Structures are given as C-alpha cells and as structure tokens.
C-alpha cells in the first residue's frame, strides 16, 4: 500500500494534468476514490498472481485434476485474504459444474468404389463424439457437401435448402461465406470481414444436428479459423469435457485442407473449384460420391469442477441487488503425459493473465473508501478451453438474476507483456455503449481505441463473455493493443503474431525472462475504472441498435425470457 504522501502526490499530478469538468460516465471514471484504489494494482502484484498460476506447481490447471483443484483453492484463499464475501448465495465460494469427461479412440475411413483411405487420426482427421456411449460407429455413411453449413434467413442464405442430410455426414467450410461486392467483402452480408456466429464451428455442428445429420466434418483453414491446425492436434487424444446433453452428433470432426483436397479428388471433384462455387446463396449442396466410416470407442466418467465466485457487496440498499461481473477462465490444458521433456501446458497468457487481472481488480475494489452502489462479482470460470462450459453452466444456472446483471467484463489472454501501449482493442466493437465507457477510460491514459484488427477470426465468439451475450447481457471483451510506446507498430504486431503462431495453446505459453507487466497494469486499471463507473452510474449499459443480442436483452427485461 502506498503511504499518504505518495497518494497526495498522485492526486496532485492527476488533477493538474486533467482539470476539465467531469460529467456522466466521466464523473465516475475520474472519482478520487477509484483513482486512489487503483494504485493497489502494481507490476509486482500482477507478476505474483500470473507467475503463481502458470507455475508447474499448478500442472496446467486442467479441470478435475490435482492442478485444477489446487487452482481453485488458491483463488478461494486469495479472495478470502481480501475480505471479500463468498459469491454463491448459499454461502460458499464456488458453483459446482457437473460435466461428462470423454476420452475417445477414433478409426476412420473415406470410401469409394475404387478406393479406401484409412486415415491417420491426428494428422488427416480429428474427431470425437459427445454421446455417453462406450462405442459409437458409423458404417459407410453418405457424405454431403453443404457449403458453409449456414442457414441465415436475414441474409437469404440456406445451404441446407433442397437437400436431405438425415442420417448422413455433412462436410462444411469454416467461417462465414466471404461474399464479395466489387473487390471487397460485402458489409451487408455476414458483417463483411467480421465473423458472425454462423462462422463458428460450434454453430455448424448445432445446425447439422438440427437437420438430423449423423455427423459433421469442418474443413479447417488456418487463416479463416484464426489459428493453425496444430491447435486442434494438441489436445485431440486427451480427455475432453462437455456439459452432458440429451442430443449430440455421432461424429464431430475436423480435417485440414490437404485432407479435403484428397477427399474431393476421391469423389471426382476439385476442392478449390467447389469452394469458390459455395460462396453464393444459390449454391446447391450435393451428395458426394464418397462414404464415411468411423469407429469410436469411448471411456467416459462424470467430472465435477467449480466456478470460483467472490462478491464485493454494494452499499446502496436497493442497488446492491444489481451486479457487474468480472470474468476470466482459470483453466488451461493440463499435462500431456505422452510427451517427453516438458509436458505441462502452463497457460501464462491464456489465461493466467486474465485470472490474475480479475484478482488484482478485486483487491483494488477492497481498497475503496466509499465502496460502490452496486455489487461486483468476480467469477473465475472453469472449462473455457473445453467450449466455454463454466460460463455456459453459470448462464443456465445463474447465481444472480441475469436481468439484474448490468454488464460482464471479460478478461482472456491479455498478451501485452512487452510494455505500455498507446492503444486498446475492443473485440466486437460497436456492439454496445460499453465501448464509449472504455474509450473515456482509455483517454485518461492517453490511449486510443481500435476495433479488433482481425474480425474475420471471430474472437468475440470464442471466450466466456459470449455465453452471457447470448443470454442478452451486455458484454465487454478487450485485448491489449500493439502500438507499444517507444516501439514501432510493426514490433507490436510481430509480437502478437509470434504468440498466436508459436505459443497459443502450446507448451511454450509460459513466463519469459523478457516479460514486463506495466502494460497489463495499465489495461487492468482501465477495466477497473470501467466497472466502477457502471457500478455508480444511474444508467445501465445497453446493446446498440442492430446488435445481434439486443432483442434477447429486450425480451429479458420485459420478462419474456
């Protein structure tokens, strides 16, 4: 803690530099109380949290492992030390999340009258099922190519028109259809170069299941997907977790482009030619001249993990029953015992960084003198890496009413470990007026706001806040910028790309000797002030007109959901 003289100096500097009148959201962003409290967030504090969580001691923080249990205990103990309250209304610090753990062994083939291709699992194809069965087999099932696997009435697009896929396996392209207008993507079709939910692999599996398909295979391409095929390969032969469902496809798979090219050739087709034709609303999906056989043997068990939840209670007798939630997933990929040498996926950036930042934010809130009008919830979620499972479970079993939840501030993979930046990136920019609050907060640190420079990769749909957004709750997801002070923009972009290509979901995502935490501290303080302003202001954050989640929020607030 800073002594009184230091705090007075900070005060004088701050108000000397910025003496303009403060109104609305700005009034609370510049509150003396939060400006003082934010100084508890230091490089030493963040370094300690992130280094601890990403150490070998925590064994990669996989749910339902010794490392996962140790992570949960560490979070609870730390929140207790801060004098926060248990966040579950039942008086505990956790919300139990019951899941199904499945480990699959796959054997698969593509078959024609002339050829039988026995594929190499992990190289040629990756696949599994989430059915709770010891054996799930498909025998010479017809393959149907269904373009992008999209049914979007608002865009007059239906890849499933005039085709029966019941009990068949569909083959689909990743991402949205890249519809051109002139030499650029049409902004009126699938948000132009910004991925919509139609582009996510999870949607494609869901839509195939709705149509009665037995299975679905997504053709992976590194650039449209936003990550290399190696990311899928890294965990394909380990136990996967899911929320147990009544219905699921018999087969969910991925194939790289090389496999797709050979598959189409087996059927007398050219992959690139068909792919080009699929980028048209008039494209006719078709039965391929290839059949698919798969034999999956499963070992499964009931798995229990926990969301950790801590509460900073508001002071207003009425408004304390309204909530702002800070979320970060505490889990990562655990240990791969089949490897030699280093076996631990430490997950320093993903997501020890985000977990450490919500812990630091919690500590800062406890340093407030006057408190907040509304309550703040710190929600460390399990099983994000398995498909946002902890967030999904919370939203289907909310501890606090979602219609009393003003906003979610999600922190995931804040990768700025190379210094303070001039910019801050909002993933899913222009979805809600949370953007304006962030922009005001960023200006306090002389930062500018940018949209995600790679909207085609669909990052907004790939982290825990999305499960809240689907339910209608205004949700914020930011990334550290790349315009590093004292460096060229090229340097920051190179560092960002280096992480994605070399370290994302890799053994090498661990603390490095050249890391610095001052940029993360600055970003942490911005998000702290944003949450504080929302907790104090009379207005609620809201989705912008045209945002895909606005109607859900409207129905929720009218009591229709």
C-alpha positions in Angstrom: 0.0 0.0 0.0 1.2 3.5 -0.8 1.8 5.9 2.1 -0.3 9.1 2.4 2.3 11.4 1.0 2.6 9.2 -2.2 -1.1 9.2 -2.6 -1.3 13.0 -2.2 1.4 13.4 -4.9 -0.6 11.1 -7.3 -3.7 13.1 -6.7 -1.9 16.4 -7.4 -0.4 15.1 -10.6 -3.7 13.6 -11.8 -5.8 16.6 -11.3 -3.2 19.1 -12.5 -3.0 17.2 -15.8 -6.7 16.9 -16.3 -8.8 19.7 -14.8 -11.7 19.6 -17.3 -15.2 19.2 -15.9 -16.4 15.7 -15.5 -19.9 14.6 -16.1 -21.8 11.4 -16.8 -19.7 8.4 -17.0 -16.6 10.5 -16.8 -17.6 11.7 -13.4 -17.2 8.3 -12.0 -14.1 7.3 -14.1 -12.3 10.3 -12.5 -13.6 9.6 -9.0 -11.0 10.3 -6.3 -11.9 7.0 -4.6 -11.2 4.8 -7.6 -8.1 6.7 -8.7 -6.6 6.1 -5.2 -7.7 2.5 -5.1 -6.3 1.5 -8.5 -2.8 2.1 -7.2 -3.0 -1.2 -5.4 -2.6 -2.8 -8.9 1.1 -3.0 -9.4 3.6 -4.9 -11.6 4.7 -6.9 -8.5 1.1 -7.9 -7.7 0.2 -9.0 -11.3 3.6 -10.7 -11.7 3.0 -12.7 -8.5 -0.5 -13.8 -9.5 0.3 -14.7 -13.1 3.6 -16.4 -12.2 2.0 -18.5 -9.5 -1.0 -19.6 -11.6 1.3 -20.5 -14.5 3.9 -22.3 -12.5 4.5 -26.1 -12.9 3.0 -26.5 -9.4 -0.5 -25.9 -10.8 0.1 -28.5 -13.6 -1.6 -26.6 -16.4 -4.8 -26.0 -14.4 -7.0 -28.6 -16.2 -10.4 -29.0 -14.5 -10.9 -32.1 -12.3 -7.2 -32.7 -11.9 -4.9 -32.1 -8.9 -3.7 -28.9 -10.6 -7.3 -27.8 -11.2 -8.2 -28.4 -7.5 -5.0 -26.5 -6.4 -6.0 -23.6 -8.6 -9.5 -23.4 -7.0 -8.0 -23.5 -3.5 -5.5 -20.7 -4.4 -8.3 -18.5 -5.8 -10.5 -19.0 -2.8 -7.7 -18.4 -0.3 -6.7 -15.2 -2.1 -10.2 -13.8 -2.2 -10.6 -14.7 1.5 -7.5 -12.7 2.3 -9.0 -9.7 0.5 -12.0 -9.9 2.9 -14.5 -10.4 0.0 -17.7 -12.4 0.7 -18.4 -15.8 -0.7 -20.1 -15.2 -4.0 -22.6 -18.1 -4.0 -25.8 -17.1 -2.3 -25.6 -20.5 -0.4 -22.6 -19.1 1.5 -19.8 -20.9 -0.4 -17.1 -19.7 -2.7 -17.9 -21.9 -5.6 -20.5 -23.1 -8.1 -20.2 -26.8 -8.9 -20.2 -27.6 -12.6 -21.0 -31.2 -13.4 -19.6 -32.4 -16.7 -19.0 -35.5 -18.7 -15.4 -36.5 -19.4 -14.8 -38.5 -22.5 -11.6 -40.0 -23.9 -12.1 -41.3 -27.5 -10.1 -43.6 -29.8 -11.0 -43.0 -33.4 -10.6 -45.1 -36.5 -12.0 -43.6 -39.7 -12.0 -44.1 -43.5 -13.2 -42.4 -46.7 -14.5 -45.0 -49.1 -15.4 -45.1 -52.8 -16.0 -48.0 -55.2 -12.3 -47.7 -56.3 -10.5 -46.6 -53.1 -10.4 -47.0 -49.4 -8.4 -44.3 -47.4 -7.7 -45.3 -43.8 -6.9 -42.0 -42.2 -4.2 -41.2 -39.7 -6.1 -39.8 -36.7 -4.4 -36.6 -35.5 -2.9 -35.9 -38.9 -5.5 -36.5 -41.6 -8.6 -36.1 -39.3 -9.6 -35.3 -35.8 -12.9 -36.4 -34.4 -15.0 -37.4 -31.5 -18.5 -37.8 -30.1 -20.1 -36.4 -27.0 -22.6 -39.2 -26.7 -22.4 -41.1 -23.5 -21.7 -44.4 -25.1 -18.7 -46.8 -25.0 -18.9 -47.4 -28.7 -20.3 -45.1 -31.5 -20.0 -46.4 -35.1 -20.9 -45.1 -38.5 -20.7 -47.6 -41.3 -20.4 -46.4 -44.9 -22.5 -43.3 -44.4 -23.0 -40.9 -47.3 -21.1 -37.7 -47.3 -23.0 -34.5 -48.3 -21.1 -31.2 -49.0 -23.2 -28.4 -47.6 -21.1 -25.3 -48.5 -20.6 -23.2 -45.3 -23.3 -25.1 -43.4 -25.3 -21.9 -42.8 -29.0 -21.2 -42.6 -29.4 -17.4 -42.3 -32.8 -16.1 -43.3 -31.8 -12.5 -42.7 -29.2 -12.9 -45.5 -31.5 -15.0 -47.7 -28.9 -17.8 -47.3 -29.7 -21.5 -46.8 -27.0 -24.2 -47.5 -29.5 -26.9 -46.5 -32.2 -26.0 -49.0 -33.4 -28.9 -51.2 -31.0 -31.4 -49.6 -31.8 -34.2 -47.1 -28.9 -34.8 -44.7 -30.8 -37.0 -42.2 -28.5 -39.8 -41.0 -25.7 -38.5 -43.3 -22.4 -36.8 -42.5 -22.2 -33.2 -43.7 -18.9 -31.7 -44.8 -18.7 -27.9 -44.4 -16.3 -25.0 -44.8 -15.1 -23.0 -41.8 -16.1 -19.3 -41.2 -18.8 -17.3 -42.9 -19.3 -17.2 -46.7 -17.0 -14.4 -47.9 -19.5 -12.6 -50.2 -17.8 -10.0 -52.4 -19.1 -6.7 -53.5 -16.7 -5.5 -56.1 -13.2 -6.3 -54.9 -14.2 -6.2 -51.2 -16.4 -8.2 -48.9 -20.0 -7.0 -48.9 -20.6 -5.3 -45.5 -24.3 -6.1 -45.7 -23.6 -9.9 -45.9 -22.4 -11.6 -42.7 -20.9 -8.3 -41.4 -18.4 -8.1 -44.2 -15.0 -9.2 -43.0 -16.2 -9.7 -39.4 -17.1 -13.2 -38.5 -20.7 -13.8 -37.2 -21.8 -16.7 -35.1 -22.7 -18.5 -38.3 -18.9 -18.9 -38.9 -18.1 -20.7 -35.7 -17.6 -24.4 -35.7 -20.0 -24.8 -32.8 -22.8 -23.3 -34.9 -22.1 -25.6 -37.8 -22.3 -28.7 -35.5 -25.5 -27.4 -34.0 -27.2 -26.7 -37.3 -26.2 -30.1 -38.7 -27.7 -31.8 -35.6 -31.0 -29.7 -36.1 -31.1 -31.1 -39.6 -30.9 -34.7 -38.4 -27.4 -35.4 -39.6 -25.4 -38.2 -38.1 -22.2 -36.2 -38.1 -20.4 -33.1 -39.4 -16.9 -32.5 -40.6 -15.5 -29.0 -40.7 -12.7 -28.2 -43.2 -10.1 -26.3 -41.3 -8.2 -23.5 -42.9 -5.7 -21.6 -40.7 -6.5 -18.1 -41.8 -10.3 -18.2 -41.7 -10.3 -20.2 -38.5 -7.9 -17.8 -36.8 -5.5 -20.5 -35.6 -3.4 -23.3 -37.0 -4.5 -26.9 -37.2 -1.8 -27.7 -34.6 -4.1 -26.1 -32.0 -6.6 -28.9 -32.7 -4.0 -31.5 -32.8 -2.5 -30.5 -29.4 -5.4 -31.9 -27.4 -7.2 -34.4 -29.7 -6.1 -37.5 -27.8 -6.7 -36.2 -24.3 -9.9 -36.3 -22.2 -12.5 -33.8 -23.4 -15.2 -32.3 -21.2 -18.7 -31.3 -22.0 -22.0 -30.5 -20.4 -24.0 -33.7 -20.7 -26.7 -33.3 -23.4 -29.7 -35.2 -24.3 -28.8 -35.0 -28.0 -25.4 -34.9 -29.8 -24.0 -35.8 -33.2 -22.5 -39.3 -33.5 -19.4 -37.7 -35.0 -17.9 -34.2 -34.8 -14.7 -33.8 -36.8 -12.1 -31.5 -38.4 -10.0 -32.1 -41.4 -7.1 -29.9 -42.8 -7.1 -28.6 -46.3 -4.8 -31.4 -47.5 -7.3 -34.0 -46.4 -10.2 -32.0 -48.0 -8.3 -31.9 -51.3 -7.8 -35.6 -51.4 -11.4 -36.3 -50.3 -12.8 -34.2 -53.1 -10.4 -35.8 -55.6 -11.7 -39.3 -54.5 -15.2 -38.1 -55.4 -14.1 -36.8 -58.8 -14.2 -33.2 -57.7 -11.8 -30.2 -57.3 -11.8 -28.7 -53.9 -10.9 -25.2 -54.8 -13.5 -25.1 -57.6 -16.3 -26.3 -55.4 -15.2 -23.9 -52.6 -15.5 -21.0 -55.0 -18.9 -22.1 -56.1 -20.1 -22.4 -52.5 -19.7 -18.7 -52.0 -23.1 -18.0 -53.5 -26.6 -18.0 -52.0 -27.8 -20.0 -55.0 -25.3 -22.8 -54.4 -26.8 -26.3 -54.3 -25.5 -28.6 -51.7 -24.9 -32.1 -53.0 -24.2 -35.8 -52.1 -20.6 -36.6 -52.6 -19.5 -39.9 -54.3 -17.7 -40.8 -51.1 -18.8 -42.6 -47.9 -17.5 -42.3 -44.4 -16.9 -45.0 -41.8 -15.8 -44.3 -38.2 -15.4 -46.4 -35.2 -15.2 -44.5 -31.9 -14.5 -46.3 -28.6 -15.1 -44.1 -25.5 -14.1 -44.1 -22.0 -16.2 -41.7 -20.0 -16.8 -40.5 -16.5 -18.6 -37.9 -14.5 -16.4 -34.9 -13.9 -17.0 -32.2 -11.3 -15.2 -28.9 -11.4 -16.0 -25.5 -10.0 -16.5 -21.9 -10.9 -15.0 -19.7 -8.2 -17.1 -16.7 -7.2 -16.3 -13.8 -4.9 -18.6 -10.9 -4.0 -17.8 -7.2 -3.3 -21.2 -6.1 -1.9 -22.6 -2.7 -2.9 -23.6 -0.2 -0.3 -26.9 1.0 -1.7 -29.8 -0.8 0.0 -31.6 -1.3 -3.4 -28.8 -1.1 -6.0 -26.7 -3.7 -4.2 -29.0 -6.3 -5.8 -27.7 -5.3 -9.2 -24.5 -6.7 -10.4 -21.4 -6.1 -12.6 -19.4 -9.3 -13.3 -15.7 -9.6 -14.0 -15.0 -12.9 -15.6 -11.8 -14.8 -16.5 -11.3 -18.5 -17.1 -8.9 -20.1 -14.7 -8.4 -23.4 -16.6 -5.9 -24.4 -19.2 -4.9 -27.7 -21.0 -3.1 -29.5 -18.2 -0.5 -32.2 -18.7 0.2 -34.3 -21.8 1.9 -37.4 -20.3 2.6 -38.8 -23.8 5.2 -36.1 -24.4 8.9 -36.4 -23.4 10.6 -33.5 -21.6 8.2 -30.6 -20.9 4.7 -32.0 -20.5 2.9 -29.0 -18.9 0.7 -26.5 -20.7 1.3 -23.6 -18.3 -1.0 -21.2 -20.0 0.6 -18.0 -18.7 -1.1 -15.7 -21.2 -4.1 -18.0 -21.7 -5.3 -17.4 -19.1 -3.2 -16.9 -16.0 -3.0 -13.3 -17.2 -6.8 -12.7 -17.2 -7.3 -14.6 -13.9 -4.6 -12.6 -12.3 -6.2 -9.3 -13.6 -9.6 -10.0 -12.1 -7.8 -10.9 -8.8 -6.0 -7.6 -8.9 -9.2 -5.8 -9.7 -10.9 -7.4 -6.7 -8.0 -6.3 -4.5 -8.4 -2.7 -5.8 -12.1 -2.6 -5.1 -11.5 -3.6 -1.5 -9.2 -0.6 -1.2 -12.1 1.8 -1.9 -13.0 4.2 1.0 -16.6 4.7 0.0 -17.4 1.5 -1.8 -19.8 1.1 -4.7 -23.5 1.5 -5.0 -23.9 -1.8 -6.9 -22.3 -5.2 -6.2 -19.3 -6.5 -8.1 -18.9 -10.2 -8.8 -15.6 -11.8 -9.5 -16.2 -15.0 -11.4 -13.3 -17.3 -12.2 -14.7 -19.8 -14.7 -13.8 -23.4 -15.3 -13.6 -25.4 -18.6 -13.4 -22.5 -21.0 -10.9 -24.4 -23.1 -13.4 -27.2 -23.4 -16.0 -25.0 -25.1 -17.0 -22.2 -22.6 -18.5 -24.8 -20.3 -18.2 -23.0 -17.0 -19.8 -19.9 -18.5 -22.5 -21.9 -20.2 -23.3 -23.6 -16.9 -23.5 -20.3 -15.0 -25.8 -18.8 -17.6 -28.2 -21.7 -17.5 -28.0 -21.8 -13.7 -27.3 -18.1 -12.7 -26.4 -17.4 -9.1 -27.9 -13.9 -9.6 -30.7 -12.9 -12.0 -29.4 -12.1 -15.4 -32.0 -9.3 -15.7 -30.3 -7.7 -12.7 -26.8 -8.1 -14.3 -25.8 -4.8 -15.9 -22.6 -5.9 -17.7 -19.9 -8.5 -18.0 -16.3 -7.5 -18.3 -14.3 -10.5 -19.6 -10.5 -10.7 -19.5 -8.9 -13.5 -21.5 -5.4 -13.8 -23.0 -4.2 -10.3 -22.4 -1.0 -10.8 -24.2 0.7 -7.5 -23.7 3.9 -8.5 -21.9 6.2 -6.1 -23.7 5.3 -2.7 -22.3 2.6 0.1 -22.2 0.7 0.7 -25.4 -0.9 3.7 -27.0 -3.9 1.6 -28.0 -6.5 -0.7 -26.6 -8.5 -3.2 -28.7 -12.2 -3.8 -28.3 -13.2 -7.2 -29.6 -16.8 -6.9 -31.1 -16.6 -3.1 -31.2 -19.8 -1.2 -31.8 -22.0 -3.9 -30.2 -22.9 -1.8 -27.1 -22.3 1.5 -25.4 -19.7 -0.1 -23.2 -17.4 0.9 -26.0 -17.9 4.6 -25.1 -17.1 4.0 -21.4 -14.0 2.1 -22.3 -12.9 4.9 -24.7 -13.4 7.6 -22.0 -11.4 5.5 -19.5 -8.6 4.9 -22.1 -8.3 8.6 -22.8 -7.3 9.1 -19.1 -4.2 7.2 -20.0 -3.8 8.9 -23.4 -4.8 5.7 -25.2 -6.9 5.4 -28.4 -9.4 2.6 -29.1 -9.3 0.3 -32.0 -11.6 -2.5 -33.2 -10.3 -6.0 -33.5 -7.9 -5.9 -36.5 -8.8 -9.4 -37.4 -12.6 -9.5 -37.1 -12.7 -12.4 -39.6 -11.4 -14.7 -36.9 -14.5 -14.4 -34.7 -12.7 -13.7 -31.4 -16.0 -12.3 -29.9 -17.5 -15.8 -30.0 -14.5 -17.6 -28.5 -14.4 -16.5 -24.9 -16.7 -16.7 -21.8 -18.5 -13.4 -22.3 -20.2 -14.8 -25.3 -22.3 -17.1 -23.2 -23.6 -14.0 -21.3 -24.1 -12.1 -24.6 -26.2 -15.0 -26.0 -28.5 -14.6 -23.0 -28.7 -10.8 -23.6 -26.3 -9.4 -21.0 -24.1 -6.5 -22.4 -20.6 -7.9 -22.5 -17.2 -6.4 -23.0 -14.1 -8.1 -24.2 -10.9 -6.2 -24.8 -7.4 -7.1 -25.9 -4.1 -5.3 -25.2 -3.0 -3.1 -28.0 0.0 -3.5 -30.3 1.2 0.2 -30.5 3.8 -0.2 -27.8 5.2 3.1 -26.5 8.8 3.7 -27.7 8.4 1.0 -30.4 7.1 0.8 -33.9 3.6 -0.7 -34.6 5.3 -3.3 -36.6 7.1 -4.5 -33.4 3.9 -4.9 -31.5 2.2 -6.8 -34.4 5.2 -9.1 -34.7 4.9 -9.9 -31.0 1.2 -10.6 -31.3 1.6 -12.8 -34.3 4.5 -14.6 -32.7 2.3 -15.5 -29.8 -0.5 -16.8 -31.9 1.7 -18.8 -34.2 4.2 -20.2 -31.7 2.8 -20.1 -28.2 -1.0 -20.2 -28.3 -2.1 -23.5 -26.7 1.5 -24.6 -26.8 3.9 -25.8 -24.2 5.8 -22.5 -24.6 3.0 -20.3 -23.2 4.9 -19.7 -20.0 6.6 -16.8 -18.2 9.6 -15.4 -20.2 12.6 -13.6 -18.9 11.9 -10.5 -21.1 8.3 -10.0 -19.9 7.2 -6.8 -18.4 3.9 -6.2 -16.6 3.5 -2.4 -16.8 1.3 -2.6 -19.9 -1.0 -5.2 -18.2 -1.2 -3.0 -15.1 -2.4 0.0 -17.2 -5.0 -2.1 -19.0 -6.1 -3.6 -15.7 -6.7 -0.1 -14.3 -8.8 0.9 -17.3 -11.1 -2.1 -16.8 -11.2 -1.4 -13.1 -12.5 2.1 -13.7 -15.0 1.0 -16.3 -16.5 -1.5 -13.8 -16.5 1.1 -11.1 -18.3 3.7 -13.3 -21.0 1.2 -14.2 -21.5 0.4 -10.5 -22.1 4.0 -9.7 -24.0 5.5 -12.7 -27.8 5.6 -12.8 -27.8 4.3 -16.4 -27.4 0.8 -17.5 -25.1 -0.3 -20.3 -27.1 -1.3 -23.4 -26.7 -3.0 -26.7 -26.6 -0.8 -29.8 -29.4 -0.9 -32.3 -28.8 -3.7 -34.8 -26.6 -5.7 -32.4 -27.4 -9.4 -32.7 -28.1 -9.7 -28.9 -30.3 -6.7 -28.4 -33.6 -8.4 -29.0 -32.7 -11.1 -26.4 -32.0 -8.4 -23.8 -35.2 -6.6 -24.6 -37.2 -9.8 -24.1 -35.4 -10.4 -20.9 -36.1 -7.0 -19.4 -39.8 -7.3 -20.4 -40.0 -10.6 -18.5 -40.5 -12.7 -21.7 -37.4 -14.8 -21.1 
